[in-house]
Amino acid sequence: MRAIEHFKTITHHRHLVRQYCFRLGLYYQGLTHDLSKYSPSEFWRGVKYYQGDRSPNDAERRENGVSLAWLHHKGRNRHHFEYWIDYCIGDDGKVYMGGCKMPLKYVAEMFCDRIAASRNYNRDNYDDSFALAYYEKEGAEIVDVSIPHITSGVDVYYIIAPAEASSNLARYDGVGFGYRASGKDIVDMYIKSRSTGFGEEVKRRIMIGNYVLSAGYYDAYYLTALKVRTLLKREFEKAFEQCDILAAPSASGTAFKFGAFSDPLALYMEDICTVPVNLIGAPSISIPVGFKDGMPLGMQLIGPTLGEEKILQAAYTFEQDHPEFTKTAPKGEFE
């Protein structure tokens, strides 16, 4: 039975690594990963020291002080950094441990191997339902931060954004830019081009923008919104003094069905979690982190200015370890 269980364990591990490697385009490495584990030198020692919840190499080390299976394995699999290490002789004649640069494709395979091993050995105890717990488990420190003006983000955004839209879209008059409709004269052509060329939401934003930029309301709305945006940016900068990345929901709930909102104001409020990032000019990425009632849930990772590399690394790490969240929602319905 131990032989069968060990065979199932190493085969399941290879299956997971193959999935991850294929996603990275490492097809040859995905197909040939850890084939040496089926050799007699490794397989039967794996059976003898089979644990089920951790590598049998650890049990062999505890009993003998060294794992002969591991010595055989590391010399035949280039995704282990130990493969690239050996004794070297320096210019001074002294012998020391050294190594050469590990090719990136093997570094990628090594990470696929580590993630797969964690999932393989923990099995039912591997909890990936809560995204922040995953990062905490991987060594991240979770801290609470305060951004008092974040609740004003929607209000500020839907003052500044329509103002900019109304100003920028003024050029689309049917003459120099954009769609042109036929008219009996130039004024009629202007009116028809903008009336038929813009959709309802665009027209709504142009009207709001023109209103907040008008002489009687510029100071009360637009100028005040700019001041609150400055406060919001300072609060985010202060938060990033305490942490590297901010995590927040992408929306107030799950993805909603088409046509779920008939009131534009209610739809605007769905942006409450994301528009503050647009206002302050910070990078952000939204990633799928699970399902609720068959509908997908999203989490956004927010980085400091020019911090794209940090959030992309964090998002990529989570995505590679949770490929099931990138699939279509279980419900698969849109009605």
Secondary structure, DSSP 8 states (H G I E B T S, - for coil): -HHHHHHHHHHHHHHHHHHHHHHTT-HHHHHHTTGGGGSHHHHHHHHHT--SSS-HHHHHHHHHSS-HHHHHHHTT-TTSGGGGEEEEE-TTS-EEEEE----HHHHHHHHHHHHHHHHHHHGGG---S-HHHHHHHTT--------GGGGGHHHHHHHHHHHHHHHHGGG-SSSSSS-----SSHHHHHHHHHHHHS-HHHHHHHHHHHHHTSTTTIIIIIIHHHHHHHHHHHHHHHHTTT-S-EEEESSSSS---TT----HHHHHHTTTTTHHHHHHT--EEEEEEEEETTEEEEEEEE--TT-HHHHHHHHHHHHHH-GGGGS--SS----
